[in-house]
Amino acid sequence: MPDLPPPASPPRPAAPPAAPPAWRRLWPLGLLLAGLGLAYALGLHRALSLDALATHRAALAGFVAARPVLAPLLYLGLYILVVGASLPGATVLTLAGGLLFGPWLGAAAAVAGATLGACLLFLAARHALAGALARRAGPRLARVAEGLRRDGFWVLLSLRFLPVLPFWLVNLAPALAGMRLAPYAAATFLGIIPATAVFAGIGAGLGQVLEAGGRPDLSVILSPGILLPLLGLAALSLLGAWWRRRRQGGRDAAPGGQQRGD
C-alpha cells in the first residue's frame, strides 16, 4: 500500500492585532491637555468671567463693529477651544455672544462652537481611551455600551436638553462607551439649541445691566417658563428611545424572525 501523506495540520488562529503604541493613541488627548494647561497659564480662565466681560465690553463691541466678519470667526474658534479643552466659562461666552452679535447670530455661533468643540473632545477621547477601555470592560459596562450604541442619540439628547450633568462629562462618557460620532454630533447640536438660545437672549440685553453695575440673573433657566419646556423636550427624547426599543422588540418577536409591517 502506498504511503499516505500526513494529514494537514489545522490552521493556526490568527494572532490578534497588536495594540498601537501609546503615543499614537494618546497624542490627541495630550494635545487637548496641553491646550488646557496653556490656557490656564495665560489666564484665559480668568478672562471668561462676567467681571472681565463688563470691563472689556466697550473694546469688544468696537472690535466687532470694525471687523464684522473676523469677529464671529474668532468667537467661534474661541468657543471650540473652550469646549474642546473643557475650560470653565462656556456660559459667559454664550452671554458674550448674545451681547456682541445679537441673540440670533450669537446663539448660532455658540451652538456651532459648542458642537464642534464637543466633537473634537469626543474624537480625542475615543481615539485615546475607548479601545483600551473596551478590552477591559466587564459585562455591566458592555451592556451600557450596547445601550448607548442602540439608543445613544435619544439618551444624549435628553441630557443635552436638560443639562443635569457637567458638559465635559456628557462629552466624554459616550466616547468611552463606544457611541458613534454621527448620532453624538446630531444629539449635541439639537440638544443644546434651547438653553443656548435662552442664554444668548439674556446676553443680548446684558449691556444695560452691566452699565448699571449689575449682574444677569442666570437663575432664569430654572424658572417654570424655561425649565418646564426643557423638561418636556427631555421627556420626549426619552420617549423616543422607549418607542424605538419597543418597535425593535416587536420585530424580534415576529414569527419566523421576519419583521412585522407597521
Disulfide bonds with the S-S distance in Angstrom:
none
